[in-house]
């Protein structure tokens, strides 16, 4: 299943809202002038936010799928 | 019955012509690239240029892409090398060894600097996705050389020629829609059918103008987009080429499944044997679903003749 750890560097974010606009899954929300990943479980790992972010402040770490993750434990 | 041309990486003689980059040229000629490229054609060479953090390393070696570029130029074509995810991915491509200096061709984003350049293509009788946003530069290219790396993938078990087009030659919106399909079942069936819808759209204006390559080397368990690489699950096999994408994928999966597990790999840890459906055992997703769905959708046939050069 998709889903990811989505990190927004709060120091670099300028709150432009581009990630909110392009995200097909509603992961982001602007709170107090900064973007926050409020629904990371909904992330589809399409990386549109990374492509569009003008300050390059978003990092996505896809959640590893259960079958393969178990092989590396 | 479709022909799939295979060059094994194993050397038969200590000669330059026997080395795989040179055999790739021979393979493409055997597979009929001269009928695909006309003088003056703009030729897209779609590869996966590796992960964004420059941490993985088991993607296609740039020397092979350069060989394809040179062949395209010798046939009078105008090549460019391309991948998705916008300009930021092209920046990582440069660091991963894909650039004008190494390839002798421009490396450009498939669908614009921020993935907003696409054409909407309707897919009649689609499994799931009736409208696909096809990457603009892929759609506009006269010829598509689909140069894929065969490896494992957690969403569909395996990714090769089909996935290189389905997930790599579309917009972020269509990519999200295909990933959304993963939520529908546990074996990756809907996801793989969605990939077939997208592949049909990408190839919709490339009848007789596309050729597919599977680089069956460094067959690692995870995708080239992951920020890590692991040891290959089978020994290096070689490169396979066909104008029939379904025959190519079927032949590739058969070659990998019939191969012995590689030492020091996750396949060895799992005690996999020749004949096992290896990607299913690793990812719990059956990769043959995409092949069957593709055949059903009319993209090609699973019946192939393997021609070794």
Interface residues (C-beta under 8 A of the other chain):
Chain A: X1 X2 X22 X24 X25 X44 X45 X46 X47 X48 X50 X51 X52 X56 X62 X64 X65 X67 X68 X71 X72
Chain B: X52 X85 X86 X88 X89 X114 X115 X152 X154 X155 X172 X173 X175 X176 X177 X179 X180 X182 X183 X221 X222 X226 X266 X269 X270 X282 X283 X284
